[in-house]
Amino acid sequence: QMSRYITLGIYTNQGAAGLVDGDSDRRAAMEAAHSSVGAKLVDYYITRGQYDFCVIADADSFEVMAALHLKAKGSGAVDNLVTLESVDIEAVRSAAKNVQFTPPSA
């Protein structure tokens, strides 16, 4: 089962210039990049605020996402990538029932 990843990032000056002045279809390019490693681009947004874009993707592992990010960062077009992995809260609650923890005492 694939995990869902949410990536936030900024375009470098070079990346922003290509985005604004160019005519490449970034969604198509990202769909191709994701499929090349067995991942699936779920959605992509240009955003206003601290980050320039948000990518939502499904992938088999964080390593697959890391490979995509390293290639993107290596291109010089993006920077400050932050990746979040979605979590099934019911699975966390289930695991939490087995945690044996004793806090330190004074």
C-alpha positions as CSV (number, residue, x, y, z in Angstrom):
1,Q,0.0,0.0,0.0
2,M,1.3,3.4,-1.0
3,S,1.8,6.2,1.5
4,R,0.6,9.8,0.8
5,Y,3.3,12.5,0.8
6,I,2.8,16.3,0.9
7,T,5.7,18.3,-0.3
8,L,6.1,22.1,0.1
9,G,8.9,24.0,-1.6
10,I,10.1,27.2,-3.2
11,Y,11.2,27.9,-6.7
12,T,14.7,29.4,-7.0
13,N,15.1,32.5,-9.1
14,Q,16.0,30.2,-12.0
15,G,13.0,28.0,-11.4
16,A,10.6,31.0,-11.0
17,A,11.9,32.6,-14.3
18,G,11.3,29.3,-16.1
19,L,7.9,29.0,-14.6
20,V,6.8,32.5,-15.5
21,D,8.6,33.0,-18.8
22,G,8.5,29.5,-20.1
23,D,5.6,27.4,-21.4
24,S,6.4,23.9,-20.1
25,D,3.5,22.0,-18.5
26,R,4.8,21.5,-15.0
27,R,2.0,19.1,-14.0
28,A,2.8,16.8,-17.0
29,A,6.5,17.0,-16.2
30,M,5.8,16.0,-12.6
31,E,3.4,13.3,-13.5
32,A,6.2,11.8,-15.8
33,A,8.8,12.1,-13.0
34,H,6.6,10.4,-10.4
35,S,5.5,7.6,-12.8
36,S,9.1,6.9,-13.7
37,V,9.7,5.7,-10.1
38,G,6.3,4.0,-9.6
39,A,4.8,7.0,-7.7
40,K,1.6,8.8,-8.5
41,L,1.1,12.6,-8.6
42,V,-2.2,13.2,-6.9
43,D,-2.2,17.0,-7.2
44,Y,0.0,20.0,-7.6
45,Y,-0.7,23.6,-6.6
46,I,1.2,26.9,-7.1
47,T,0.7,28.6,-3.7
48,R,1.0,32.0,-2.1
49,G,2.8,32.4,1.1
50,Q,6.0,30.9,2.6
51,Y,6.0,28.2,-0.1
52,D,5.6,28.5,-3.9
53,F,4.2,25.1,-4.5
54,C,2.6,22.1,-2.9
55,V,2.8,18.6,-4.4
56,I,0.6,15.7,-3.2
57,A,1.8,12.3,-4.2
58,D,1.5,8.6,-3.4
59,A,4.6,6.5,-3.3
60,D,5.8,3.1,-2.0
61,S,8.5,4.7,0.3
62,F,10.1,7.8,1.5
63,E,13.2,6.8,-0.4
64,V,11.3,7.2,-3.7
65,M,10.2,10.7,-2.7
66,A,13.8,11.5,-1.6
67,A,15.1,10.5,-5.0
68,L,12.5,12.7,-6.8
69,H,13.4,15.6,-4.5
70,L,17.2,15.2,-5.0
71,K,16.7,15.2,-8.8
72,A,14.5,18.3,-8.6
73,K,16.8,20.1,-6.2
74,G,19.8,19.1,-8.3
75,S,18.2,20.8,-11.3
76,G,18.6,24.2,-9.6
77,A,14.9,25.0,-10.0
78,V,13.6,24.3,-6.5
79,D,14.8,24.6,-2.9
80,N,13.7,24.4,0.7
81,L,11.7,21.2,0.2
82,V,9.7,20.0,3.2
83,T,8.0,16.6,2.9
84,L,5.3,15.4,5.2
85,E,4.0,11.8,5.3
86,S,0.3,11.3,6.0
87,V,-0.5,9.1,9.0
88,D,-3.4,6.8,9.7
89,I,-4.4,8.0,13.1
90,E,-6.3,4.7,13.8
91,A,-3.0,2.8,13.3
92,V,-1.2,5.2,15.6
93,R,-3.9,4.7,18.3
94,S,-3.7,1.0,17.9
95,A,0.1,1.0,18.3
96,A,-0.2,3.4,21.3
97,K,-2.2,0.9,23.2
98,N,0.9,-1.3,23.4
99,V,3.4,1.4,24.4
100,Q,4.8,0.8,27.9
101,F,6.2,4.0,29.2
102,T,7.1,5.1,32.7
103,P,7.9,8.8,33.1
104,P,10.9,9.8,35.1
105,S,10.1,10.4,38.8
106,A,11.6,13.0,41.1
